[in-house]
Amino acid sequence: MRVIAGTAKGIRLEIPKGLDIRPTLDRVREALFSILAPRLEGARFLDLFAGTGANGIEALSRGAAWCTFADNAPAALAAIARNLEVARLSGRAERLELSLPGDIRVLANRAKPYDIVFADPPHTFAAHEVLLEQIQANHILAGGGVVVVEHATRAALDVAQPPSAVSGLSCSRRATYGDTTLSFFA
């Protein structure tokens, strides 16, 4: 796995061994960042269920000002630290060990809310609606911001069926790439 574009283009990223991590495929990541391109410059990016950190690192490489990486696995957070170091992006990032969606409240009242929240939970995750509700309830998303949820296309993700709304967030777009779907909420 590598960084696709930007200042860290071509950098290979470490995938921690022994964890059930399913990194976003390069073609899906490329499509995601093509869609997000107008929002990235200077953005605050939140990478939930970060795994390898590939999505947040891609955001930083393409011009995001800051990224918070959240994952519940210490080994994943250690790999993210190494990946940030190799990509020379450590100074614009922080890593937090959080169990989601419950610990999302830790992100409340940060210096600023996030312009882009990206969530790539395990395919067995069944609390998408709760996650979206917690993002709203804890004021994690900046005004005009977007939440992107990556999920299995075959998954019954009712909140991702446009038009739908969860706590004031409406699903405005879905993009499907084989077995993977990106659902955009604003």
N, C-alpha and C positions, 0 to 999 in steps of 0.2 A: 504494500500500500504506500502511496506517495502523495505529496501535496501537488495539486493539479496546476495551480496558477499563483501569480503574485510573487512577493519577495522571497518566499521559501519554495518556489516551484522546483519540483523534482526531488525534494528531500524525502527519503524513505522513513516511514514511521514504524515504530516498534509495536507489535501486538503482544500483550502479555500472555504468557503460556499458562495453561491450567484454569483459565476463566472462560465462561461461556459468553464470549464477546463476538458479536456479529457486526463487523465494521460495515458502514455504508459503502456500497459499491462505487467505484470511481465514476461510472456513467450516471448514477443517481446523484452523487455529490456534484458533478459538473452541471447537471440540469438544475439542481437546487440553487447553486450559486449563480447561475445565469438568471434565474427568476429573482433572486435576492439582490443582484448587482446594484440596482439603483438605491438600495437602502444601506449598503455596507460601509461606505466611506465615513469614518468617524463614529460608527455605531458601537453601542454596548451590546455584546452578544453573550447569551447564556446557553451553555451546552449541558443539557440535563441527560443523565444516563450516558455520560461522556465516553466511557470505554477507552478507546485509544486516544481520544481527543482530536481525531482527524477533522471533524466538522468545525470545531472552534479554531483549530490551527489554520484551517483553510480560510475561515473568516478573517483572522488576524493577517494572514498572508495577503489577502485581497483588500485590506484597508480598514478593517474594524479597529477601533481605538482600544478596546478592552474586551476580554473574555473571561468569564467565570466558568470553570469546569466543575460539574458536580457528579459524583458517582459514589456508590456505597462500598466499593472494593478498594482497599488500600493498594493492592497490586496494580490496579488500573490507574490510580492516581499517581503512583510511582512511575509508571510507563509514560503517562502524560507529562510529568516533570522532565523526563529524559527527552521526550519528543519535542517539547518546547525549547529545551536547551539546544538540541541539534538544529532546530529551525531558527534559533536566535530570536525567540519571541517571549522569553520568560518574563521580561520586564513589563509586559502588557497583559498579564494573566494572573489568576489565582485559582487554586484548587481547593475544593471543599468536599469532605466526606459527609454525604447526606443520604438518608434512606427516604426515597420518594414514593408517594407524594407527601407523606407526613411531615418531613423536615423542610418543606418548601418555605415555611414560615421563617426559617433562619435568614432567608434572603430579603425579608421585609425590612423596610427602612434602611436599605443600603444607601450609599451616597447618592445614587441615581437609579431609577428603574432601567430595565433593559429594552433596547429598541427591537431586538430579535431574540426570541426564545425558541431554541430548537430542542425537541425531545425525541429521543430514539430509544424507547423502553424495550425490554425483552418482548418477544412475540407472545409470551404467556401473560404479560401484564394486562390486567383487566380493569384498571382504574383510570382510564383516560379522562372520563368526565370529572372525576374527583381532582385529577391533576389540573385540568383547565379551571375548575372552580377555585382551587387553591392559588393558582397564579393570579386570578382576578381578585380574590379576597385579600391577598397579601400585597396587592399593588406592585407586582413584579414587573408588569409590562408598562412601558412608557406610552403616553398618548400617541396614537398613530402607529404604534408598534404592531408586530405580527408574531404569532406563535405558529410554529411548524411542527407537526407531529408525523414522524415516520412510523409506518406500521405495515404489517403484512397485508397484501391486497385481499387475501382470502379471509382476513379477520373480520368479525362482525363489530365494526367500530361505528356504532350508530351516530355518534356525534360528528363523524366525518362525512356524513351524507348531506351535501348541500341541498337546499338551504336548511341549516339548523343553527341553533344558538345555545350556548352554555354560559350562564352567568354573564351575559352581555357580549360574549365572543361569538361571532358568526363564522361558520365555515364558508369561506368565499371562493375557495379553489381546491381542486384535487388534481394531482398529477400522478399517473400510474406508469410504472416502469417494470413490467413483468410481475414478479412476486412482491414488489415494493410499491407502496403508495405514500405520497406526501400530501398531508391535509393542512391547509393554511387557514388560520383563524385570526380575525382582526376585530 
